[in-house]
């Protein structure tokens, strides 16, 4: 047995050199891998704590409101009252805490028109409110109250695409209401610019309201994300100019359609102008044609049960 083993020793000796070398390399590789795994584990264990300690704590909503009220009180706003508060951080995935806050000035009423002062709409980055948002192109000296926000008609987060993607801040304000019930309505959309951590306005439109004018953000259907505007024509027969706006590559909204509609002013149709014109609008975009089921408005007038076409516009009875 000894001779057999001794006879094979040179072979084992060569193998041992190779194996020893391989073993040494494997040991080094093992140590390197073990060290890498340990570092990865340590980083995984430490990083959440490190990030949580570095990330500023969320400011409670009540504190945000207080900061806004304090800032506006220093600017002469009296009896301030919060009329809207929207946390924008979650819906927009913002890098910093962002909040929309609308404040009603309880003082400075307009005799014979309003019993309170204007509203101020603020975008608040963390603890820094910016209440300088402009909704009117100019404030006319002869009736500044008509071009100053006094009422918040709408304030919400809307979505330009399905599955709650492409969020936008939708705001609609109205100036002081005149004796005949009219007021200047400003409708705007804001998007979040993540690269610069700020909100920018991408749409603004102004109308009155006494002639069934309207500015509508489409929240569902084939035109989701578009804005439909209808304004009364300047001459007879009085119908409506129909305009459709859509976001361009830059994010800013641009007009993609304008035509003179068939809906007549005060023609007795209970549907809103945008709803009565919807078959024509969709037809012009190639997503509806005569014979297809009629588009069902998101908000039907009370008592409206049957939809039908009349004079090339949608009606209900």
C-alpha positions, 0 to 999 in steps of 0.5 A: 500500500505504501508503494502504491501511494508513493508511486502515485505521489508525483501525480498527487503532488501536481494536482495539489499545486493546482488545487492549492492555487485554485483554493487560494483564488477561491478563498480570495473570491469568497472573501471578496463576495462575503465582503460585498454581501456584508457591505450591501447588507450594511447599506440596506440596513443603514440607508432607510434610517439615513434617508428618514433622518434626512428627509424633512417631516411632513408639515401638518395641514393645520400648520400649513394653513396657519402659515398662509394665514399669517403671511396674508395677515401681514399683507392686509388680509382681514378675517381670513378663512380657509375655503380649500386645502389640497395636499398635492404631494401624493397625487403629483409625486412631488420632491417637496411637500406642496399644498394648495390653499385658498383663503377668503378675505372676510373683510373689504366687502364691495357695497351692493355686490359682495359681503366679503373681500376677494379670495387668494389662491396659494401654492405652498412649497413646504412652509413657503406660500406663494399667493401671487397667482394671476387669473386675469390678463388685466385688472380694469380700473373702472371695475377691478372687482370684476377681474379679481377672484371673489369666488372659488367655483372649482379646485381639484386634482384631475387626470389627463390620462386613464389610471390616474396618470398625468395629474393636473391642478384644476382651478375655476374662479369667479370675480365679484357678481354683478347686478345681473348675475354675471361674473368673469370666470377664469379657468386654469390648469397647473402641471408639476415640473419635477425637474425644477420642483415647481408648478406651472400654469399650462392653460388659462381661459376667461369667459362670462357666464350669462350666455351659457358660456363654459370651459370644461375639462374632459375627465373621461372618454376619448377626449380625456385631458382635453378642454372644451370651450364654448362662447356665444357668437357675436352675430345672428344666428346666435350659436356658439364658437366651439373650441377644443384644447389639448396638451402639446409636447411642451405641456402647454395647452394649444387649440386643436379645433374651432368651429361655429356650432349648431346649438342655438342660444336659448333654444330650449335644449336642456343639455349643456352646450358642450354636451349638445355639440359632443356628437359633432366634436367627436365626429370631427375627430373621427371617433363618432359617426351618425348611427353610433350610440349617442354620447351620454353626458357625465351629468344629465339634467334632472328629468332627462331620460331619452337622448336623441338628435335634432337639428344636428345637435344632441337633445334630451327629453 
